[in-house]
Amino acid sequence: MYDINIDGVYFKYRPWTSIQEKHLLLSEKEDFEGIFEFIGEPNIIIGNESLNNDNKRILLLEMRAKSLGTLFASTYKCKHCQGVNEVELNIEYIPSKKEFLGYEVFSDNFEEHITKYDFENLEYEELCKLENVFNETLSHHGYTAVSECLHCTKETIIDFVESSVIPKMASTDLVQYYEYIMTLTQDCNLTIADINDMYPFERDMIISLTKKYKREG
């Protein structure tokens, strides 16, 4: 199990299991609320009473990283040219405003943010540029990815908590899921109950090692 503190609220959670991933695939849920119902809420051990939409998304991202890893394929629209991009993104936790440069943010007023540093000699224009670093590149939580548009080559910052981009929450589809079941039961002598209780990353790792062993054998 894992711990996380979101804006002062303590949560304890665990990754989802292979059987939960199967139930999600069978449900064909693609909306955030539907996904959270199947593989998010059942895996929160402590903190259910403090859930809001932002907390749910952050927890789902954390669970996904622990269950499947941080890489996923997605489609997004560039905010600069409106071009549609199909890319592989990485959900990467970067420092939030409160953690940036190791100081605490006590106010949303930018001038108070920088009082710890000697910026007296900076021109107004330079201060504005510095403010943009905070407001445009750092979200309040840190769950972001940066992608270069394939059309205009400009960078787009994707906020996974606030945007409509939902990472794929299964590492497989139903056909491949049952192929995995066959491989693990036939080649590894595992029971279906054993496989159901595995985390997806464990199952995928064993499948990969089994295929490698058969190739080399």
C-alpha positions as CSV (number, residue, x, y, z in Angstrom):
1,M,0.0,0.0,0.0
2,Y,1.1,3.6,-0.6
3,D,0.6,6.9,1.2
4,I,0.0,10.3,-0.3
5,N,-0.8,13.8,1.1
6,I,-2.9,15.9,-1.2
7,D,-3.3,19.5,0.0
8,G,-3.0,18.4,3.6
9,V,-5.4,15.4,3.3
10,Y,-3.9,12.0,4.0
11,F,-4.7,9.1,1.7
12,K,-3.7,5.4,1.8
13,Y,-4.2,3.5,-1.4
14,R,-3.1,0.4,-3.4
15,P,-2.7,-0.4,-7.1
16,W,-5.6,-2.1,-8.8
17,T,-5.4,-5.8,-9.5
18,S,-5.7,-7.8,-12.8
19,I,-9.3,-8.8,-12.0
20,Q,-10.3,-5.1,-11.5
21,E,-8.6,-4.3,-14.8
22,K,-10.7,-7.0,-16.5
23,H,-13.9,-5.6,-15.0
24,L,-13.0,-2.2,-16.3
25,L,-12.4,-3.6,-19.8
26,L,-15.8,-5.4,-19.7
27,S,-17.5,-2.3,-18.6
28,E,-16.1,-0.3,-21.5
29,K,-16.1,2.8,-19.3
30,E,-14.1,5.7,-20.8
31,D,-15.3,8.7,-18.7
32,F,-13.4,9.7,-15.6
33,E,-16.2,9.0,-13.1
34,G,-16.9,5.6,-14.6
35,I,-13.2,4.6,-14.5
36,F,-12.8,5.8,-10.9
37,E,-15.9,3.8,-9.9
38,F,-14.3,0.5,-11.1
39,I,-10.6,0.9,-10.2
40,G,-10.2,4.0,-8.1
41,E,-12.6,4.1,-5.2
42,P,-12.3,0.4,-4.3
43,N,-8.5,0.8,-3.8
44,I,-8.6,3.8,-1.4
45,I,-8.0,2.4,2.1
46,I,-8.0,5.7,4.0
47,G,-9.4,9.1,2.9
48,N,-12.7,8.2,1.1
49,E,-14.6,10.8,3.1
50,S,-12.3,13.6,1.7
51,L,-12.7,12.9,-2.0
52,N,-13.3,15.7,-4.5
53,N,-12.8,15.7,-8.2
54,D,-9.1,16.9,-8.1
55,N,-8.3,14.4,-5.4
56,K,-9.9,11.6,-7.4
57,R,-7.9,12.4,-10.5
58,I,-4.6,12.7,-8.5
59,L,-5.3,9.3,-6.8
60,L,-6.2,7.7,-10.1
61,L,-2.9,9.0,-11.7
62,E,-1.0,7.7,-8.7
63,M,-2.7,4.3,-8.9
64,R,-2.1,4.1,-12.6
65,A,1.6,4.8,-12.2
66,K,1.9,2.1,-9.6
67,S,-0.3,-0.4,-11.5
68,L,0.9,0.1,-15.1
69,G,3.7,2.7,-15.2
70,T,3.8,6.3,-16.2
71,L,3.9,6.0,-20.0
72,F,0.7,6.0,-22.1
73,A,-0.6,6.7,-25.6
74,S,-3.0,9.6,-25.9
75,T,-4.5,12.2,-28.3
76,Y,-4.6,15.9,-27.4
77,K,-5.3,19.2,-29.2
78,C,-2.6,21.8,-29.4
79,K,-3.6,25.0,-27.7
80,H,-1.5,27.0,-30.2
81,C,-2.6,25.7,-33.6
82,Q,-5.5,23.4,-32.6
83,G,-3.8,20.5,-34.4
84,V,-4.6,17.0,-33.1
85,N,-1.6,15.0,-31.9
86,E,-1.3,11.3,-31.2
87,V,1.7,10.9,-28.9
88,E,3.1,8.9,-26.1
89,L,3.0,10.9,-22.9
90,N,4.7,10.4,-19.6
91,I,2.8,11.3,-16.4
92,E,5.7,12.8,-14.5
93,Y,5.5,14.4,-11.1
94,I,7.3,17.7,-11.2
95,P,7.6,20.2,-8.3
96,S,4.5,22.2,-7.7
97,K,4.6,25.9,-7.0
98,K,4.9,25.2,-3.3
99,E,7.9,23.0,-3.8
100,F,9.6,25.0,-6.6
101,L,13.2,26.0,-5.6
102,G,12.5,24.6,-2.1
103,Y,10.5,27.4,-0.7
104,E,7.0,27.6,0.7
105,V,4.3,29.6,-1.0
106,F,2.3,31.6,1.6
107,S,0.1,33.5,-0.7
108,D,-1.3,33.5,-4.3
109,N,0.2,37.0,-4.7
110,F,3.3,36.7,-6.9
111,E,5.1,39.5,-5.2
112,E,5.0,37.6,-1.9
113,H,6.2,34.5,-3.6
114,I,9.5,36.1,-4.5
115,T,10.2,38.0,-1.3
116,K,12.7,35.3,-0.2
117,Y,15.0,36.2,-3.1
118,D,16.8,39.4,-4.1
119,F,14.9,40.5,-7.2
120,E,15.1,44.2,-6.4
121,N,17.3,44.9,-9.4
122,L,15.1,43.1,-12.0
123,E,13.2,45.2,-14.5
124,Y,9.4,45.0,-14.5
125,E,9.5,43.1,-17.8
126,E,11.8,40.5,-16.3
127,L,9.5,40.1,-13.3
128,C,6.6,39.5,-15.6
129,K,8.5,36.8,-17.5
130,L,9.4,35.1,-14.1
131,E,5.8,35.2,-13.1
132,N,4.9,33.4,-16.3
133,V,7.2,30.6,-15.3
134,F,5.1,30.0,-12.3
135,N,1.7,30.6,-13.9
136,E,2.2,28.8,-17.2
137,T,4.6,25.9,-16.5
138,L,3.9,24.8,-13.0
139,S,0.5,23.6,-11.9
140,H,-0.8,23.6,-8.3
141,H,-0.2,19.8,-8.0
142,G,2.6,18.9,-10.4
143,Y,0.9,16.2,-12.5
144,T,1.8,17.5,-15.9
145,A,3.5,16.5,-19.2
146,V,5.1,18.6,-21.8
147,S,4.6,17.7,-25.5
148,E,5.9,19.3,-28.7
149,C,3.1,19.7,-31.3
150,L,3.7,17.7,-34.4
151,H,2.2,20.5,-36.5
152,C,3.5,23.8,-35.2
153,T,6.4,22.4,-33.1
154,K,5.3,24.6,-30.1
155,E,5.2,23.0,-26.6
156,T,2.0,22.3,-24.9
157,I,1.8,21.7,-21.2
158,I,-0.9,19.1,-20.4
159,D,-2.4,19.2,-16.9
160,F,-3.7,15.7,-16.2
161,V,-5.9,16.9,-13.3
162,E,-7.6,19.8,-15.0
163,S,-7.6,18.7,-18.6
164,S,-9.9,16.2,-20.4
165,V,-6.9,14.0,-21.2
166,I,-7.5,10.7,-19.5
167,P,-4.6,8.2,-19.6
168,K,-5.4,4.7,-20.7
169,M,-6.1,2.7,-17.6
170,A,-5.5,-0.8,-18.9
171,S,-2.3,-2.2,-20.4
172,T,-4.2,-4.6,-22.6
173,D,-7.5,-5.3,-24.3
174,L,-9.9,-8.2,-23.6
175,V,-8.6,-10.5,-26.3
176,Q,-5.0,-10.1,-25.1
177,Y,-6.1,-10.4,-21.5
178,Y,-7.4,-13.9,-22.1
179,E,-4.3,-14.7,-24.1
180,Y,-2.4,-13.8,-21.0
181,I,-4.6,-16.1,-18.9
182,M,-3.8,-19.0,-21.3
183,T,-0.1,-18.3,-21.2
184,L,0.1,-18.0,-17.5
185,T,-2.0,-21.1,-16.7
186,Q,-0.4,-23.3,-19.4
187,D,3.3,-22.2,-19.2
188,C,3.6,-21.1,-15.6
189,N,1.1,-23.4,-13.9
190,L,-0.6,-20.5,-12.3
191,T,-4.3,-20.6,-11.3
192,I,-6.8,-18.0,-12.5
193,A,-7.2,-16.9,-8.9
194,D,-3.4,-16.3,-8.8
195,I,-3.6,-14.2,-11.9
196,N,-6.6,-12.2,-10.7
197,D,-4.8,-11.3,-7.5
198,M,-1.7,-10.0,-9.4
199,Y,-1.1,-6.4,-10.1
200,P,-1.0,-5.7,-13.9
201,F,2.7,-4.8,-13.8
202,E,3.5,-8.1,-12.1
203,R,1.4,-10.1,-14.7
204,D,3.0,-8.2,-17.6
205,M,6.5,-8.8,-16.2
206,I,5.9,-12.5,-15.9
207,I,4.5,-12.7,-19.4
208,S,7.5,-10.9,-20.8
209,L,10.0,-13.2,-18.9
210,T,8.1,-16.3,-20.0
211,K,8.2,-15.2,-23.7
212,K,12.0,-14.5,-23.3
213,Y,12.6,-17.9,-21.7
214,K,10.7,-19.7,-24.5
215,R,12.7,-17.8,-27.2
216,E,16.0,-18.6,-25.6
217,G,15.0,-22.1,-24.7
